[in-house]
Amino acid sequence: MRDEDEEDEKERSKRWDSITKLNHTEAAAEVLMKTGKTGATHPEHPIRFLYYHAIELYLKAFLRMHGYTPRELASRKFGHNTLRLTKKVGKLGIQFDDEDMEIFKIMGKTDAVIRSRYIKTGAFRWPTLEGLSRACESLRVSIGEALHRGGVMVRQ
């Protein structure tokens, strides 16, 4: 690795601590859910996307605490692959209930995340917004507690 690449990685690691971005991403989804009707078509898609993003960030925050670098988490090994992320997080001690695993499977085995970003029409099996909210809450609690035990400052 070149010296400047190494320096970039160190800077990225400082900025991407274990809890960065989590709270505002999920909070944005919650606010969108509570604002009601917008008059827009497919108003639930940005809400879903924010929940998907929050889920990914919770999983990555836990892996950051376990020493994975931002570069590793952005690599093909993990990237946006929810199934790989949950598999590694599970091996490191976080347990998921069946409902959460169903949501992670939909995220990982379908194009649900992309469909929420770039609206595609047609029949599709979506996780409910309530299910996504519950999965985020579950991760907030389990991963938040693990981060707190690991010495990471987490808002309780």
N, C-alpha and C positions, 0 to 999 in steps of 0.2 A: 504494500500500500504506500502511495506517495505521501510525503509529509503533509502536504496541503489537504489531501483526502483524510488523513488521520485527524488533522485539526478540524476539518468540517464535521467529522464524526463526533469529536469531543463536544463541539458547539451544539450539535443536534441533540446529543445526550443530555446536555445541561437544560436545553429548552423543553425537551420531551420527557419530563419526569413522570412518575407513575400515575398521577392524577390529572394532568393537564387535559383540558377540553371536555372532560366527562360531564361535569355538572351542567355546563351551558348547553351541550348538545341535547341531553335528555330534557332539560328545562324548556328548550325551544319547542320540542315536540309536545310537551305538556301544555304550553301556552297556545300552540296552534290548535290542539284538541279542544281547548276551552273557549276559543274565540267564536266558535259557532260557524254559521253559514257565511261563506265568502262570495257566493255567486259564481265562483270559478268552477270549471269542470274538473273532476278528479281531485278535489281538495284534500283527500286523504293521502295522496301519493307523497307529498313532501313530508307529511307527518310520519309515514312509514319509513321514508328514507332517513329521517333524523333518528328514529328508533334503531334502525339497522346500524347506523353509524355509531350510536351510543353503545350498542351491544359489542361491536367490534372494538371500540376504545376501552371498554371495561376489560375485555379479554386481554388486550395488549397491555393495559396498565398492570395487570397481574404478572404478565410475562416480563415486563420491564423490571418489576420488583425482583424477579428471579434472575436478573442479569442479562436478559436479551437486549441487544442494542436496537436503536431505531432502524439501522440498516438491515439487521436480520429480520425485523418485523415487517419491513417493506419488501423484502426479497420474495422470490417465488416460493420459498419454503412456507411462508405464512401469507404475506400480502393481505388480500381481502377474503381469504379462504376461511370462512367461519368454522367449517368442519375440522380443519387442521388446527386452528386456534383452540377450539373447545377440546379437542383430543389432548393437546399438550397441557392446557390448563387443568383438565381432569386428572392427568397423570401427576400433576403437581399438587393435587389435594382438594380442588374445588369440585363439589358434587352438584350435578344438575338434575332437576326433576324431569319427568317424562314430558310435561308440557313445554318446558324450555327446550328440551332436545328436539321436539317436533318443530319448533320455530327455527332452531339452528339448522335443522335438516332442510327446511324449505329455503332458507337463506343460502345454504351451501349447494343444494342439488338442483335448484331451479334458477331462473333468471329474475326472481322476485326483486332483488336489490336494483338491478338495472332497469326493470320495468317501473320501479318507483321513481327513478331518476329521469328516464326518458319514456314518457307515457306511451304504452302500447295498448291497443284496444283488443278485445276478444276475451273469451272465457279464460279464467285463471283462478287458481286456489290461493287466496291470500291469507296470511295470518290476520286475525282480528287486531284492531288497534288496542283493544283491552288486553289481549294476549301479549302483544309487544310491550305494552306498558308494564304488565306483570313480570315479564322476563327481565326488563330493565331494572325493576324494583328488586327482583331476586338477585341479580348480579350486583346491584348497588350494595345490598346488604352483605352478601357472602364475600365478594371481592373487597368491599370497603372494610369489613372486619379483618380480612387477611392483610390488607395494606396497613391498617392501623396496628395490628400485632407486629408487623414487620418494621414499624417505626416511621411509616409514612404519614404525614399530616393529612387527615381526611376529615372533611366536614361531616359531623354526625347529625 
